[in-house]
Amino acid sequence: MTEGLTQLGRMTALPASPDEARLERVGNPHADLRYCVRFTAPEFTSLCPITGQPDFAHLVIDYVPRGWIVESKSLKLYLGSFRNHGAFHEACTVDIARRLVAEIAPEWLRIGGYWYPRGGMPIDVFYQTGAAPEGVWIPPQDVPTYRGRG
């Protein structure tokens, strides 16, 4: 099941950029079932492409796998590679979703990018590949909108 993985169980440096990051996959151990997988990254960071200042987000990624599941260490390293990457919130969020779709070809995927304020205004970005599949429990993301001190 772990044959061909290059990062799991080894010291692996954080990739310098999302393009250099290697997302790895393993065979779905329950390919005969339809179920939802959730990854939550409450401390996602990237850089503003204009000012170079850090941006912070709480990401929630849900997907219904087909033949593949994403290997979690490679996903952590991929998400960490955005730390020094300059991109707008919309680009980061949608690029992550599209890369996952390209690598694991899930039946369905959605991502919620709950970004903390930039210039006093939070920007939340949502993407999904289509309607959620019937018969699969997909819990709500339940990330509250930004309220500041209030």
C-alpha positions as a printed Julia matrix, in Angstrom:
150×3 Matrix{Float64}:
   0.0    0.0     0.0
   2.86   2.41    0.71
   5.04   1.26   -2.17
   6.39   4.19   -4.14
   5.89   6.79   -1.39
   8.95   9.02   -1.06
   8.09  11.18    1.95
   6.28   9.05    4.54
   8.58   7.74    7.27
  11.49   9.94    6.2
  12.82  13.38    7.05
  11.49  15.56    4.26
  12.29  19.22    3.76
   9.47  21.68    3.2
   9.2   22.29   -0.55
  10.2   25.77   -1.67
   6.98  26.3    -3.63
   3.68  24.57   -4.42
   5.0   23.71   -7.89
   7.95  21.84   -6.33
   5.77  20.01   -3.79
   5.01  16.37   -4.46
   1.5   15.22   -3.6
   1.46  11.48   -3.13
  -1.45   9.08   -3.18
  -2.22   5.59   -2.01
  -4.87   3.16   -3.06
  -8.23   3.66   -1.41
  -8.47   0.88    1.19
 -12.27   0.97    0.95
 -12.84   1.6    -2.74
 -16.04  -0.44   -2.48
 -17.59   2.2    -0.17
 -18.58   5.84   -0.64
 -17.39   7.98    2.25
 -16.13  11.48    2.97
 -12.57  12.36    4.0
 -11.9   15.7     5.72
  -8.62  17.54    6.19
  -8.57  20.68    8.31
  -5.63  23.09    8.21
  -6.4   25.81   10.78
  -3.0   27.5    10.43
  -2.52  27.77    6.66
  -0.22  30.61    5.58
   0.78  32.23    2.31
   2.07  35.63    1.24
   0.31  38.58   -0.32
   1.64  38.72   -3.89
   1.81  42.53   -3.78
   3.12  43.42   -0.3
   4.81  40.16    0.69
   3.0   40.29    4.02
   1.75  37.0     5.49
  -1.85  35.9     5.06
  -3.56  33.32    7.27
  -6.47  30.98    6.63
  -8.4   28.08    8.09
  -8.83  25.55    5.29
 -11.31  22.68    5.27
 -10.98  20.12    2.48
 -13.64  17.44    2.03
 -13.59  14.76   -0.65
 -15.22  11.49   -1.6
 -12.47   9.22   -2.93
 -12.6    6.85   -5.83
  -9.51   4.71   -6.36
  -7.04   6.97   -4.53
  -6.65   8.83   -1.24
  -4.11  11.56   -0.66
  -1.2   10.63    1.62
  -1.5   13.06    4.54
   2.18  13.89    5.07
   2.54  14.9     1.44
  -0.57  17.07    1.8
   0.9   18.76    4.9
   4.12  19.46    3.02
   2.2   20.73    0.0
   0.13  23.09    2.13
   3.27  24.21    3.97
   4.92  25.07    0.65
   2.54  28.03    0.36
   4.24  29.67    3.35
   6.66  31.58    1.1
   4.42  31.66   -1.96
   2.79  34.89   -3.09
  -0.78  34.47   -4.32
  -4.2   35.97   -3.75
  -6.63  34.11   -1.49
  -8.73  33.0    -4.42
  -5.71  31.58   -6.26
  -4.41  29.65   -3.24
  -7.77  28.11   -2.4
  -8.77  27.08   -5.92
  -5.24  25.96   -6.87
  -5.18  23.57   -3.9
  -8.52  22.08   -4.95
  -7.51  21.71   -8.59
  -4.19  20.08   -7.71
  -5.93  17.55   -5.47
  -8.46  16.77   -8.19
  -5.63  16.27  -10.69
  -3.69  13.96   -8.36
  -6.39  11.75   -6.83
  -9.41  12.13   -9.17
 -12.02  12.05   -6.38
 -15.7   11.52   -7.03
 -16.3   14.89   -5.38
 -14.24  17.56   -3.63
 -14.91  20.86   -1.91
 -12.67  23.33   -0.15
 -13.54  26.18    2.18
 -10.85  28.83    2.55
 -11.74  30.95    5.58
  -9.21  33.76    5.35
  -8.43  36.21    8.1
  -8.8   39.91    7.24
  -6.55  41.64    4.75
  -7.07  45.39    4.76
  -9.81  45.01    7.36
 -11.93  42.64    5.24
 -11.95  38.84    5.46
 -12.17  37.01    2.16
 -13.68  33.53    2.22
 -13.27  31.37   -0.87
 -15.31  28.23   -1.64
 -14.93  25.75   -4.48
 -16.41  22.35   -5.23
 -16.37  20.07   -8.2
 -20.14  19.66   -8.39
 -23.11  18.63   -6.33
 -22.36  16.51   -3.28
 -23.01  12.84   -3.98
 -26.27  11.46   -2.63
 -26.07   8.93    0.15
 -22.73  10.15    1.54
 -22.7   11.99    4.85
 -20.99  15.31    4.21
 -20.95  17.28    7.47
 -21.15  21.07    7.37
 -17.84  22.85    7.66
 -19.1   24.93   10.6
 -16.3   27.49   10.47
 -17.82  30.74   11.75
 -17.42  33.89    9.72
 -14.8   36.29   11.02
 -16.11  38.49   13.81
 -13.0   40.28   15.03
 -13.37  41.43   18.61
 -17.15  41.56   18.43
